[in-house]
Amino acid sequence: MKRKFKAPSVKKNLGITLVSGALLYSSMSFASNFQSFIGINYSNPAELAFLVKNLQMIASYNEATPDIKFKGTVVVPDPFGLNNNIINSGTSTNIGEFTSCYGRFANRFSEYVVAGIDITQPFNSITEYPRDSLSRYSTTKTAITSVDYAPNIAFQFPYLKQLAFGAGVDIMQVWAALDKMYPSLTIPFGTGPDIGIQNHANTWTEGWHAGVAYNPVKGTYLGLSYYSVTTPLLKGESRFSGFPTSYNTFARLKLPATTSATATQYLSEDLLVRLQARFTEWSRLNKVVLNGIAGPSDDATGLVLLNYKNTWEVDLSSRYNVTKKIYVGGLVAYDQTPTNDRDRALGLPEVDRMNFAALVGYRFTKILSAEINYVHVYFVETTPLNNVSPNDATSTRGSADVSANIIGARVTVEL
């Protein structure tokens, strides 16, 4: 006898799917679009009203392995004007991995109010190359990482339980690093050991976010959320071998706002699909000016030209309960790059990309579940590079083959 479909309650529906099964691994950016949508990053705070029955705790650990193979030429002009330019041609490959973690603690305080805190890494990218590689005069390390502590509150109205509102604040710590090597300042130019250049800074910044979630009919859930812009003033130190260290380095980093829209539809009690679109306002990030860096001048500055453009990310995910204990999920996403062919740098090498993800989860008890996740990031074309530094006229020309793999695990406790 065929079982008649009965749409689960709002709490059961979203509690099982939007967190554990709808695969919020919509993106894992690690290059110039250093924003990360992994896990509960940029989640809709209004959904807490549907997700949390009494208490919810989430902990996740993810490890990303970017694979960047550069082939081309890096040219450093002779600063003394003697035409002893340094020219390096060949290939170089990035090194290293980086992690992305997130967690949540949320509690229901009444029938209509849920509050909690999310800890995420919304901006997270580290690209490294060996200090003796072909690319060392272009970059050895380009990194932007963050930790966002986000208290949230969600509420419903007694007379309209299908509608929920949520809001929160983002208290975020941001770190950034721009490292490279430079040929020795000797005559002839570059005949001695290379010089190391390091610029490291960090700061705290604040923002806000808000959202709405709606259950218009049984089995259908809609959501809309917004995360505000932030403009952290990074402060730190700058080192240039042979010159005094500067402890007064600072730079403003204009981070973008992001708007997300979601639609989740149950096709049966065990099968759902979820469509999500995100719009990120990258166009406010045109350049980064590094003030007070180390060098031959007391008031030296550095300039990173970006000229980013706004982007869309669209993903489609599905989740299926194989048994009462086992569930699986999959996702495909298309993510635009904010970069352009003129300003794209080797430390931030990306073009449009597609993400393919899968997960397998297991419910140990009614309150405890765990899952493992895999994401492959595929760049739709070879990345062209034609960058000339506005600081020392170093040119980086060629192309890069870029991809990435992310493996993660997650544990959820729901009471």
C-alpha positions in Angstrom: 0.0 0.0 0.0 1.4 3.3 -1.0 2.1 5.6 2.0 0.3 9.0 1.8 2.7 11.9 2.0 2.3 14.0 5.1 4.4 17.1 5.3 6.5 17.2 8.5 6.0 20.0 11.0 8.0 23.2 10.5 10.4 22.3 13.3 10.9 18.7 12.2 11.2 19.7 8.5 13.8 22.4 8.9 15.5 20.9 11.9 16.4 17.8 9.8 17.1 19.5 6.5 18.3 23.0 6.5 21.1 22.2 9.1 22.0 18.6 8.5 20.8 17.6 5.1 20.3 20.6 2.8 24.1 20.8 2.3 24.9 24.4 3.2 28.3 23.7 1.5 27.3 26.1 -1.3 30.8 27.5 -1.7 34.4 27.2 -0.5 36.3 30.1 -1.8 40.1 30.2 -1.3 41.4 32.7 -3.9 40.5 36.3 -4.6 36.9 35.7 -3.8 38.0 34.9 -0.2 34.5 34.7 1.1 33.3 31.3 2.3 29.7 30.0 2.4 30.7 26.7 3.9 28.4 25.2 6.6 26.3 27.8 8.6 28.3 30.8 7.3 25.8 33.4 6.2 22.8 31.4 7.5 19.4 33.0 7.8 18.9 33.9 11.5 15.1 33.6 11.2 15.4 29.9 10.5 16.4 29.4 14.1 12.8 29.8 15.0 12.0 26.7 13.0 15.3 24.7 13.5 15.6 24.7 17.3 13.1 22.5 19.3 14.7 23.1 22.7 18.5 23.2 22.3 20.8 22.8 19.4 24.6 22.5 19.3 26.8 22.1 16.2 30.5 21.6 15.7 32.3 21.2 12.4 35.9 20.9 11.2 36.9 21.2 7.5 40.2 21.0 5.7 40.8 22.6 2.4 43.5 21.7 0.0 43.9 24.2 -2.9 45.9 23.1 -6.0 47.4 25.9 -8.0 49.8 25.3 -10.8 51.3 28.4 -12.3 53.1 28.5 -15.7 54.6 31.7 -16.9 57.1 34.5 -16.4 57.8 36.8 -13.5 60.0 39.9 -14.3 61.4 42.3 -11.7 62.7 45.5 -13.3 66.1 46.8 -12.1 65.3 49.7 -9.7 68.8 51.2 -10.5 67.9 51.6 -14.2 70.9 49.5 -15.3 68.7 47.0 -17.2 69.7 44.1 -15.0 66.2 42.9 -14.9 65.5 39.6 -13.1 63.5 37.2 -15.3 62.2 33.9 -14.0 60.2 31.6 -16.3 58.8 28.1 -15.7 56.3 26.6 -13.3 55.5 26.8 -9.6 52.9 25.1 -7.4 51.3 26.2 -4.2 51.9 24.6 -0.8 49.9 24.0 2.3 46.4 23.6 3.4 44.0 25.6 5.6 41.1 24.8 7.9 37.6 26.2 8.3 35.6 25.6 11.4 32.2 26.6 12.7 29.9 26.0 15.6 26.5 26.9 17.1 24.8 27.0 20.4 21.1 28.0 20.3 18.4 27.7 22.9 14.6 28.1 22.8 13.5 30.5 25.5 9.8 30.4 24.8 7.4 29.1 22.2 8.1 32.1 20.0 11.7 33.1 20.8 15.0 31.4 20.1 18.5 32.9 20.8 22.0 31.7 20.4 25.5 32.3 19.0 27.2 31.2 15.8 31.0 31.1 15.4 32.0 31.0 11.8 34.8 32.0 9.4 33.1 34.0 6.6 36.3 35.2 5.1 39.0 32.5 4.9 41.7 32.2 2.2 45.4 31.2 2.4 47.6 30.9 -0.7 51.3 30.0 -0.2 54.3 29.3 -2.5 57.8 28.2 -1.5 60.2 31.0 -0.8 62.6 29.7 -3.5 59.9 29.2 -6.2 59.5 30.9 -9.5 56.6 32.9 -8.0 58.4 34.2 -5.0 58.9 37.7 -6.4 55.1 37.9 -7.0 53.9 36.3 -3.7 54.9 33.8 -1.1 51.8 34.2 1.0 48.5 35.9 0.6 46.1 35.3 3.4 42.8 36.7 4.8 41.2 34.9 7.6 38.4 35.8 10.1 36.4 34.5 13.0 32.9 35.9 13.4 31.1 35.7 16.8 27.4 36.3 16.0 24.8 36.4 18.7 21.4 35.8 17.0 17.7 36.0 18.0 14.7 34.7 16.1 11.0 35.1 16.9 7.5 34.3 15.6 4.2 36.0 16.1 1.5 34.0 18.0 -1.1 34.8 15.3 1.2 33.9 12.3 3.5 31.0 13.2 4.4 30.3 9.6 6.4 33.5 9.6 9.7 34.1 11.5 12.1 37.0 11.8 15.7 37.0 12.9 18.6 39.4 13.5 22.1 39.4 14.9 25.3 41.2 15.2 28.7 40.2 13.8 31.7 40.7 16.0 34.5 39.7 13.8 38.3 39.4 14.1 40.2 39.7 10.8 43.8 38.8 10.0 45.7 39.5 6.8 49.1 38.8 5.4 50.9 39.8 2.2 54.4 38.3 1.9 56.9 38.1 -1.0 60.6 38.0 -1.8 62.6 40.7 -3.6 66.0 40.5 -5.3 68.9 41.8 -3.4 69.5 45.6 -3.7 73.0 45.1 -5.0 74.8 46.3 -8.1 74.5 44.3 -10.3 70.8 44.0 -9.1 69.9 40.6 -7.6 73.4 39.2 -7.2 73.0 38.6 -3.5 70.5 36.7 -1.3 66.8 37.6 -1.7 65.1 40.0 0.6 62.1 39.1 2.5 59.0 41.4 2.7 56.2 40.7 5.2 53.1 42.7 5.9 50.9 41.3 8.7 47.9 43.0 10.4 44.7 42.3 12.3 41.8 44.0 13.9 38.2 43.7 15.2 35.2 44.9 13.3 31.4 44.9 13.6 28.4 44.4 11.4 24.9 43.1 11.5 22.5 40.7 9.7 18.8 40.0 9.5 16.4 37.6 7.8 12.9 36.4 7.3 11.7 32.8 6.8 8.2 31.7 5.7 6.3 28.5 5.4 3.5 29.3 2.9 2.2 25.8 2.4 3.0 22.3 3.6 6.4 21.2 2.5 7.5 24.6 1.2 9.9 27.0 2.9 11.2 30.3 1.7 13.9 32.5 3.2 15.6 35.9 2.6 18.6 37.2 4.6 21.1 40.1 4.5 24.6 40.5 5.9 25.9 44.0 6.1 29.2 45.5 4.8 32.1 45.9 7.2 35.2 48.0 6.9 37.9 46.7 9.3 40.9 49.0 9.9 43.8 46.5 10.0 46.8 47.4 12.0 50.1 45.5 12.3 53.7 45.5 11.3 55.8 45.5 8.2 59.2 44.0 7.6 61.6 44.6 4.7 65.0 43.0 5.2 67.7 45.6 5.6 65.3 48.4 6.7 63.8 49.1 10.2 60.6 47.3 11.0 57.5 49.4 10.9 55.0 48.9 13.7 52.6 51.5 12.4 51.3 49.7 9.3 47.5 50.0 8.7 45.0 49.4 5.9 41.3 49.6 5.4 39.6 46.5 3.9 36.1 47.0 2.5 34.3 43.7 2.9 31.1 43.2 1.0 27.5 42.8 1.9 25.7 39.6 0.9 22.0 38.9 0.3 20.7 35.3 0.1 17.4 33.9 -1.0 16.4 30.2 -0.5 13.5 27.9 -1.4 13.2 24.5 0.1 10.7 21.9 -1.2 9.8 18.5 0.2 9.0 16.0 -2.6 8.2 13.4 0.0 8.9 12.8 3.7 12.4 11.5 2.8 13.4 13.7 -0.2 13.8 17.4 -0.5 15.5 19.9 -2.9 16.8 23.3 -2.0 17.6 26.2 -4.4 19.7 29.1 -3.1 21.0 32.3 -4.7 23.4 34.8 -3.2 24.4 38.3 -4.4 27.7 39.7 -3.0 28.5 43.4 -3.4 32.2 43.1 -4.2 32.3 46.3 -6.2 33.1 48.4 -3.1 36.5 46.7 -2.9 38.5 48.5 -5.6 41.9 48.6 -3.9 43.7 48.2 -0.6 46.3 50.8 0.5 49.0 49.7 2.9 50.1 52.7 4.9 53.3 52.9 6.9 55.1 49.9 5.5 58.8 49.2 5.9 61.2 50.3 3.2 63.6 53.0 2.1 61.1 55.8 2.9 59.6 56.6 6.3 56.2 57.2 4.8 56.2 54.3 2.3 52.9 53.0 1.1 51.8 49.9 -0.9 48.9 49.5 -3.2 46.9 46.4 -4.1 44.6 47.0 -7.1 41.5 44.7 -7.2 38.7 46.5 -9.0 36.2 43.8 -8.0 32.8 43.5 -9.5 29.5 42.2 -7.9 28.9 38.5 -8.1 26.1 35.9 -8.0 26.4 32.4 -6.6 23.6 29.9 -7.3 23.4 26.3 -5.9 21.0 23.4 -6.0 21.1 20.8 -3.3 19.2 17.6 -2.4 18.9 15.4 0.6 17.4 11.9 1.0 16.8 9.7 4.0 18.0 6.3 3.0 16.8 4.8 6.3 15.8 6.2 9.6 19.5 6.2 10.5 21.3 7.1 7.3 20.9 10.1 5.1 22.8 11.4 2.0 23.0 14.7 0.2 24.5 16.3 -2.9 25.0 19.8 -4.2 26.1 21.6 -7.4 26.9 25.3 -7.4 28.0 28.0 -9.8 30.0 30.9 -8.4 31.1 34.0 -10.3 34.5 35.5 -9.7 34.8 39.2 -8.8 38.2 39.5 -10.4 39.2 40.9 -13.8 41.9 39.8 -16.3 44.0 43.0 -15.8 44.3 43.1 -12.0 44.1 39.4 -11.1 47.2 38.5 -9.1 49.0 35.2 -8.5 48.2 35.4 -4.8 44.5 35.6 -5.6 44.1 33.5 -8.8 40.5 32.6 -9.7 37.9 32.6 -12.4 34.3 31.4 -12.3 34.0 28.1 -10.7 31.6 25.2 -10.0 31.4 23.3 -6.7 30.3 19.7 -6.4 29.6 18.3 -2.9 28.3 15.2 -1.2 27.7 14.1 2.3 26.8 11.0 4.2 25.2 11.3 7.7 24.2 8.9 10.5 21.8 9.4 13.3 23.1 7.6 16.4 20.2 8.6 18.5 17.2 11.0 18.4 19.5 13.8 19.7 22.9 12.9 18.1 23.9 12.8 14.5 27.2 13.1 12.6 28.2 13.5 8.9 31.2 13.6 6.7 31.4 16.0 3.7 33.4 16.3 0.5 33.5 19.3 -1.8 35.4 19.6 -5.1 35.9 23.1 -6.5 36.3 23.1 -10.3 37.4 26.3 -12.1 35.7 26.5 -15.5 38.8 27.7 -17.4 42.5 28.2 -17.0 43.2 31.3 -15.0 44.9 34.0 -17.1 47.4 36.2 -15.4 48.7 39.5 -16.7 49.4 41.5 -13.6 51.9 44.4 -13.1 52.5 45.5 -9.6 51.8 49.3 -9.0 54.5 49.3 -6.4 57.7 47.9 -8.0 56.5 47.2 -11.6 57.0 43.4 -11.1 55.0 41.7 -13.9 53.5 38.3 -13.6 52.3 36.8 -16.9 51.1 33.4 -17.7 48.3 31.1 -16.6 47.3 29.0 -13.6 45.3 25.7 -13.3 43.3 26.0 -10.1 41.1 23.5 -8.2 40.5 22.6 -4.6 39.2 19.8 -2.4 37.5 20.1 1.0 36.9 17.3 3.4 34.9 17.9 6.6 33.1 16.4 9.5 30.2 17.7 11.6 28.4 16.7 14.8 24.9 17.9 15.7 23.1 17.6 19.0 19.4 18.5 19.2 17.3 18.3 22.3 
